[in-house]
Amino acid sequence: MRRGENKKPQTAVTLLLVVAMLFSHTLFTSAAVRYDVNRDGKFNISDATTIQKYRVGLLSEDDIDSAQADANRDGKITIRDATCIQMILAGILKETDDNNEDMKISINDTSIDVNWEENEAVDALKAAVKDNPMTINMSMYGGFEQVGSLDMSLPHNDTRITTEPGDVILYSGNQIVLFYGSNTWSYTRLGKIKNMNEEQLRELLSKGNVTITISI
């Protein structure tokens, strides 16, 4: 055999190998696992933990998949994304759900706008009313609030605060409170009623027990 006779077959084999490698790489990258924040090819609680470590500075942006980390699709990577992943893993949220939708409250027949807090309690409440609105019978208490049972427990991080008229508050993790006056106690903030002054809130909330409906 003369020198160079099998050069073309070798070249063809090399090209085939390169094409195969590129094709395999394309298949692998196109099959990326959704919410795989730590890029280990799996979706599990480690991905929520990765976001938490990123948020406290233990990991850099190079250590995470930023697109997958924005689990609630609000354009930011926050602790709420870790909570969203935890709720998906627990079956509370579906993978296709958008947890960035507005939540509404109606008091009797009056629709109320609320500025909601960005915390785990609000995320869990949104998940709970995602498909089925929640109706709560409220009771007047103390001359400054209406309180009602949620029939469920929400994540809470109570701190001692002084409430103001319009505050929407979580008490003991399982009661929602609407304030038309003020009180100092340990609560978790849920939100603040918009575009109503103290006089309007008293007119709405201080005349007797009300029924509220929370929905999306």
C-alpha positions in Angstrom: 0.0 0.0 0.0 1.4 3.4 -1.0 1.7 6.2 1.3 -1.5 8.4 1.5 -3.8 5.7 0.0 -6.2 5.7 3.0 -6.1 9.4 3.7 -9.7 10.1 2.4 -11.3 7.3 4.4 -9.6 8.6 7.6 -10.8 12.1 6.8 -14.3 10.9 6.3 -14.3 9.0 9.6 -13.0 12.0 11.4 -15.7 14.3 9.9 -18.4 11.8 10.9 -17.2 11.7 14.5 -17.2 15.5 14.7 -20.8 15.6 13.3 -21.9 12.9 15.8 -20.4 14.8 18.7 -22.0 18.1 17.7 -25.4 16.3 17.2 -25.1 14.7 20.6 -24.3 18.0 22.2 -27.3 19.6 20.6 -29.6 16.9 21.9 -28.2 17.3 25.4 -28.6 21.0 25.5 -32.1 21.0 24.0 -33.2 18.6 26.7 -32.3 21.0 29.6 -34.3 20.2 32.7 -36.7 23.0 33.7 -35.8 24.7 37.1 -32.4 22.9 37.1 -30.8 25.9 38.8 -27.6 24.1 39.8 -27.1 22.5 36.3 -26.9 18.9 37.7 -29.5 17.6 35.2 -32.2 17.1 37.8 -35.0 19.1 39.4 -35.1 18.7 43.1 -34.9 20.6 46.4 -31.2 21.3 45.8 -32.3 23.8 43.2 -34.2 25.8 45.7 -31.2 25.6 48.1 -29.0 26.9 45.3 -31.1 30.0 44.9 -31.0 30.6 48.7 -27.2 30.3 48.7 -27.0 32.7 45.7 -29.2 35.2 47.5 -27.0 35.3 50.6 -23.8 35.6 48.5 -22.5 32.0 48.9 -22.7 31.5 45.2 -22.2 33.8 42.2 -24.2 34.2 39.1 -21.7 32.0 37.3 -22.7 29.1 39.6 -26.4 29.1 38.6 -28.6 28.9 35.5 -30.2 32.3 35.8 -33.0 31.5 33.3 -34.1 28.5 35.3 -33.7 30.3 38.6 -36.4 32.8 37.8 -39.1 30.2 38.7 -42.0 32.7 39.0 -41.0 34.5 35.8 -41.0 38.0 37.3 -37.7 38.9 35.8 -35.8 38.8 39.1 -34.0 36.1 41.1 -35.2 36.4 44.7 -36.1 34.1 47.6 -39.6 33.9 46.2 -38.2 31.8 43.4 -36.9 29.3 45.9 -40.3 29.2 47.5 -41.9 28.7 44.1 -39.7 25.7 43.4 -40.5 24.3 46.8 -44.2 24.6 46.2 -43.9 23.0 42.7 -42.0 20.1 44.3 -44.7 19.8 47.0 -47.4 19.7 44.4 -49.0 23.0 45.5 -48.1 24.8 42.2 -48.0 23.3 38.8 -44.9 23.8 36.6 -46.9 25.8 34.1 -48.4 28.2 36.7 -47.3 31.8 36.7 -47.0 32.8 40.3 -46.7 36.5 39.4 -50.4 37.2 38.8 -52.4 39.8 40.8 -54.4 38.6 43.7 -57.7 40.4 44.5 -59.9 40.9 47.6 -63.5 41.7 47.7 -65.2 42.8 50.9 -68.9 42.0 50.7 -69.6 43.3 47.2 -66.8 45.9 47.2 -63.6 45.1 45.2 -60.4 46.2 46.9 -57.0 46.8 45.4 -54.0 45.7 47.5 -50.3 46.3 47.2 -49.1 42.8 48.2 -45.8 42.1 49.9 -43.1 40.0 48.3 -42.8 37.1 50.8 -43.5 33.4 51.2 -46.8 33.9 52.9 -48.2 35.8 49.9 -46.8 33.3 47.5 -48.5 30.4 49.4 -51.8 32.3 49.6 -51.7 32.9 45.8 -51.1 29.3 45.2 -54.0 28.4 47.5 -56.5 30.6 45.6 -55.0 29.9 42.1 -57.9 27.7 40.9 -60.5 28.2 43.7 -61.3 31.6 45.3 -61.2 31.5 49.1 -64.2 33.0 51.0 -63.7 33.9 54.6 -66.2 35.0 57.2 -64.7 37.8 59.2 -65.5 39.1 62.7 -64.9 42.5 64.2 -62.4 42.6 67.0 -61.1 45.2 69.4 -62.7 48.1 67.6 -59.8 48.3 65.1 -59.8 45.1 62.9 -61.7 42.4 61.2 -60.2 38.9 61.6 -61.0 35.5 59.9 -59.7 32.0 59.8 -58.0 30.8 56.6 -58.5 27.1 57.4 -54.9 26.5 56.5 -51.5 27.6 57.7 -49.2 29.8 55.7 -45.4 30.4 56.1 -45.0 33.3 58.5 -42.2 35.4 59.8 -43.8 37.3 62.7 -42.2 40.5 63.9 -43.5 43.1 66.3 -45.1 45.9 64.3 -47.6 48.7 64.8 -50.3 48.4 62.2 -52.1 51.2 60.3 -55.5 51.4 58.7 -55.5 49.4 55.5 -52.9 46.9 56.5 -53.6 43.3 55.5 -52.0 41.1 58.0 -51.3 37.4 58.8 -51.8 36.4 62.4 -50.4 33.2 63.9 -50.0 31.8 60.4 -53.7 30.9 59.9 -55.7 34.1 60.3 -56.1 37.0 58.0 -56.7 40.5 59.5 -57.9 43.7 57.9 -57.2 46.8 59.9 -59.2 50.0 60.0 -57.4 51.1 63.2 -54.1 50.4 64.8 -52.6 47.8 67.0 -49.1 46.7 68.1 -48.4 42.9 68.0 -46.3 40.2 66.3 -47.6 39.8 62.7 -46.5 38.9 59.2 -47.4 41.6 56.7 -49.4 40.5 53.6 -50.2 43.8 52.0 -51.8 47.2 52.1 -55.2 48.3 50.8 -54.8 51.0 48.2 -56.8 54.1 47.4 -58.9 54.1 50.6 -58.4 56.6 53.5 -59.1 55.8 57.1 -62.6 57.2 57.0 -63.5 55.0 54.0 -62.0 51.9 55.7 -63.9 52.5 58.9 -67.1 52.9 56.9 -66.4 49.6 55.2 -65.1 47.6 58.1 -66.5 48.9 61.4 -70.3 48.5 60.8 -70.5 44.8 61.4 -69.0 41.5 60.4 -68.0 41.2 56.7 -67.3 38.4 54.3 -64.2 38.6 52.1 -63.2 36.7 49.0 -59.6 36.3 47.8 -59.1 35.3 44.2 -56.8 35.6 41.2 
